[in-house]
Amino acid sequence: MNEMTGDSYVTEDGRTIGGVVMEMKNITLRFGGVVAIKDISFDIRQGEIRAIIGPNGAGKSSMLNVISGFYKPQEGEVWYLGEKRPPMKPYQVARQGIARTFQNIALFEGMSVLDNVMTGRIRHMEAGLLAQAAWKGKAEAEEVANREAVEKIIDFLEIQHIRKTPVGRLPYGLKKRVELARALAAEPSILLLDEPMAGMNVEEKEDMSRFVLDVNDEFGTTIALIEHDMGVVMDLSDRVVVMDYGKKIGDGTPDEVRTNQDVIDAYLGVAHD
């Protein structure tokens, strides 16, 4: 059990989790007559790994899309760093320090690993086009700094050996790692991971789980993730919110969620592929 202390709590492994950095308040999202999310509220705390789980069609990816600005809810509010967030485009949300990966890999297949990861540095590039073309002064210094940051991430995720390989030639598991690298290149304060283990074998899942924990521990990055593998969720997460048919049916620590009868009936007691 995590020890709650005011605006922060201490985990079993001794990590201190800070106060609320993002809060979803009474979010409702409709697509025509279909209600994807119905009046859901939960928060994300500084430095934690927050899982969002539920059966297929529960509304998990829709919620992640609300957080990242891809969807605009018809009702409810998103609060970030203590302030109500106005309607924003995804690039504006990214500028706030929120990065994400996708359920379906969204990389530039013809570009090298290095160039793909470099695209994650866009929000840190301030020099104009003319300065970049001349590659002098501020543009040169900026390019060097961005390249150094990217090389550190490549080393961190142990993909040095493929840094010049076109992404299209890589196996699936490595592509997922490259996508994580690109998201980390933005230096996010909140990292959203949409099914980071999907389609992976056991060894690849173990590697990705280790990297997720390392990102959280070494960078202090707050992580919100969607994942179907319950073993992964229970091992990685500090807190879990459970959705079913667009509604929230559980919210708490892994142990609390594991023993929640509504969650057991709707999800944990059902076999999944």
CORLIN-V162177 format. One record per pair of residues at least 4 apart in sequence whose ideal C-beta (glycine too) atoms are under 7 Angstrom apart, sorted by the first residue. I is the first residue (numbers start at 1). GAP is how many residues later the second one is. If there is no record, write none. Layout:
# CORLIN-V162177
i=<I I>
gap=<GAP GAP>
This chain:
# CORLIN-V162177
i=<1 1 2 2 2 2 2 2 3 3 4 5 5 7 8 8 8 8 9 10 10 11 11 11 15 17 17 17 17 17 18 18 18 19 19 20 20 21 21 21 21 21 21 22 22 22 22 22 23 23 24 24 24 24 24 25 25 25 25 26 26 26 26 27 27 27 27 27 28 28 28 28 28 28 28 29 29 29 29 29 29 29 30 30 30 30 31 35 36 36 36 37 37 37 37 38 38 40 42 42 42 44 44 44 44 44 46 47 47 48 48 48 49 49 49 49 49 49 50 50 50 50 50 51 51 51 51 51 52 52 52 52 52 52 53 53 53 53 53 54 54 54 54 54 54 55 55 55 58 58 58 58 59 59 59 60 60 60 61 61 61 61 62 62 63 64 64 64 64 64 65 65 66 66 66 67 67 68 68 68 68 68 69 69 69 69 69 70 72 77 78 79 79 79 80 80 88 88 90 91 93 94 94 94 94 95 97 97 97 98 98 98 99 99 99 99 100 100 100 101 101 101 101 101 101 102 102 103 103 103 105 105 105 107 107 107 107 107 108 108 109 109 110 110 111 111 111 111 112 112 112 112 113 113 113 113 113 113 113 114 114 114 114 116 116 116 117 117 117 117 117 117 117 118 118 119 120 120 120 120 121 121 121 121 121 123 124 125 125 126 127 127 127 127 127 128 129 130 131 131 131 132 134 135 135 135 136 138 139 140 141 142 143 144 145 146 147 148 149 149 150 150 151 152 153 153 153 153 154 154 154 154 155 157 157 157 157 159 159 159 159 159 162 162 165 165 167 167 170 170 170 172 172 173 173 173 174 175 176 176 176 176 177 178 179 180 180 180 181 183 183 184 188 189 190 190 191 191 191 192 193 193 194 195 195 195 196 196 196 196 197 197 197 197 197 200 200 200 202 203 204 205 205 205 206 207 208 209 209 209 209 210 211 212 212 212 213 213 214 215 215 215 216 216 227 227 228 229 230 230 231 232 233 233 234 234 237 239 239 240 240 240 241 241 242 242 242 242 242 242 242 243 243 244 244 244 249 249 249 250 250 250 250 252 252 253 254 255 256 257 258 260 261 262 263 263 264 264 265>
gap=<252 254 7 8 9 10 236 251 6 7 5 4 5 12 8 9 10 11 8 4 6 4 6 227 32 28 29 30 31 221 27 28 29 26 27 23 25 23 24 25 60 169 201 21 22 57 58 168 20 56 16 17 18 52 54 16 51 52 54 13 15 49 50 10 13 39 46 49 9 10 11 45 46 47 48 7 8 33 37 42 44 45 4 5 6 44 5 211 23 26 210 22 25 26 209 208 209 208 199 206 209 4 6 146 178 180 176 173 175 174 190 191 167 174 176 187 188 189 173 174 187 188 189 174 176 182 186 189 8 11 172 174 189 191 174 180 187 189 214 4 6 188 189 190 213 189 211 212 185 186 187 188 4 184 187 4 166 183 4 42 133 165 4 9 4 4 36 128 130 162 5 6 5 7 12 11 125 22 25 30 32 124 19 20 21 23 24 20 15 7 7 4 5 6 5 16 4 5 4 4 5 4 5 29 92 28 91 92 93 90 92 94 84 87 89 92 83 92 94 78 79 82 92 93 95 4 92 91 92 95 70 71 74 9 60 68 71 72 8 59 58 59 56 58 4 5 55 56 4 52 53 54 4 46 49 50 52 54 65 4 36 49 50 51 62 66 33 36 37 61 64 65 68 28 32 63 62 63 65 66 4 25 28 29 64 63 22 17 21 16 4 5 11 12 15 4 4 4 6 7 8 7 5 4 5 8 4 4 4 4 4 4 4 4 4 4 4 4 4 36 4 35 4 4 4 28 31 32 5 6 9 27 5 20 23 24 54 4 15 18 19 22 8 12 4 5 8 11 4 5 8 4 27 4 27 31 4 4 4 20 24 32 4 4 4 4 16 31 4 5 8 31 33 33 32 34 24 30 32 32 30 32 32 31 32 33 12 16 29 31 8 11 30 32 35 4 5 8 4 4 4 4 24 27 4 4 4 4 23 26 27 4 4 4 11 24 4 23 4 4 6 8 5 7 5 6 44 4 4 38 4 4 4 7 20 24 17 13 14 12 14 17 7 10 6 7 8 9 15 21 25 4 5 5 22 23 13 14 17 7 10 12 13 4 5 4 4 4 4 6 10 4 4 4 4 5 4 5 4>
